[in-house]
Amino acid sequence: MTNWIKPGSTIGIIGGGSTGRLLALSAKKLGYSVGLLDPNESCSAVDVVDWFIQAELSDESASLDLALKSDVIVYESDLFPSSLVERIQKTVPVPQGDELLSISQDRMLQKAFLESARVNIAPFATIVSLDDIKEAVTSIGFPCVLKSNSRDGRFKEHYILFSEEDIDASKEFLTSGTCVLEAWIPSDKEMCLALVKNSKGDISTFPITEMTYKDDTFYQAIAHAELDGETEKEIKRIGQAIAENLDFVGVMAIEIFSTGSGALYVNEIVAHPHRALQYTFNYPEVSQYDALIKAITGWPVQVMDRLPDTLVMKLIKKDEIDLAFTQAQIKSDWLFTFYNNISDKESGEFGHLVVTAKQLKRTLEQLSDIFD
């Protein structure tokens, strides 16, 4: 059980992206000082923290420096090596622990865990050579998708194989190391369930959120996802089973997709707040960032799993920032959050907006008319 770390103490955050920024703002709201470790001196979180260490997230001496200056550590990035958690825990508490992070970073380890938790996953095989692919497709079939075993941000690409002709073309992809070949299962909905586990082991869930993608990148969220009662109940059962079997305190998320027949498959485990729930920063009362800060510092915390209204949340990319600024001057009932991101990356997140959707179809059309 985590002892209560009182306001006035220092929280060290590993990772300074948009999640790190929103975590820092939640921590400051609760009265904590905040330190940050990130390689980018212009990262989103740097201007809302009290002090900053610029270093690669894999830099052991820098992470130990952060630990020595903090009363508790929280990570928000998949790029922080799980092996370092055990080392810095000798100096300062890391309530999220290393198990959740290591499982989120290694696809094979994650799949073994999910099988042990008896949840549905797509058929898969471990791949180290083209011969492995040729053998695996005899049982997995086409189409199938090849992914790096590492969920390091450098290896997030995937390669889809539609026929035997695509096997040889995947050779270059194997240079990233061990891969996983998964059956391609057509989905009709992709959803995210975020859960918080407090220091007593109590688990509560945020609203199930539907995710939409554009150019294979997360783009927009709808909450609460439109689901029948049995599907919603089963998603929450899956989330509970996974969270109960992992040793962590904090917030985690599970990506799940459903097929036209109603079958559910777990796609990924995420070891920290999920961008699909960035709408919680604005609404409802306790955001996923508040929940994580409260959980790791020993506050009692419980979140709502329902919303009184349907919400649509859209990420704001660099090339949309001027459009968003214009809409912020027009739409008094739209909630805008900007991250002060000065990155040169076109794909970077520069903010998000949240719209209460009294008529969901009309709201989606309105957003599409403006931003697409």
Salt bridges, closest charged atoms under 4 A:
ASP47 OD1 - ARG21 NH1 2.67
ASP50 OD1 - LYS28 NZ 2.81
GLU60 OE1 - ARG87 NH1 2.78
ASP65 OD2 - LYS69 NZ 3.53
ASP78 OD1 - HIS272 NE2 3.06
ASP152 OD2 - ARG154 NH2 2.61
GLU182 OE2 - LYS111 NZ 2.74
GLU182 OE1 - LYS147 NZ 3.11
ASP216 OD2 - HIS158 NE2 3.31
GLU232 OE2 - HIS224 NE2 3.55
GLU232 OE2 - LYS236 NZ 3.24
GLU232 OE2 - ARG306 NH1 2.82
GLU234 OE2 - ARG237 NH2 2.89
GLU255 OE2 - HIS274 NE2 2.79
GLU268 OE2 - ARG107 NH1 2.42
GLU268 OE1 - ARG151 NE 3.15
ASP290 OD2 - LYS29 NZ 3.14
ASP305 OD2 - LYS236 NZ 2.71
ASP309 OD1 - LYS358 NZ 3.25
GLU320 OE1 - LYS314 NZ 2.72
GLU349 OE2 - ARG275 NE 2.56
ASP372 OD1 - LYS214 NZ 3.15
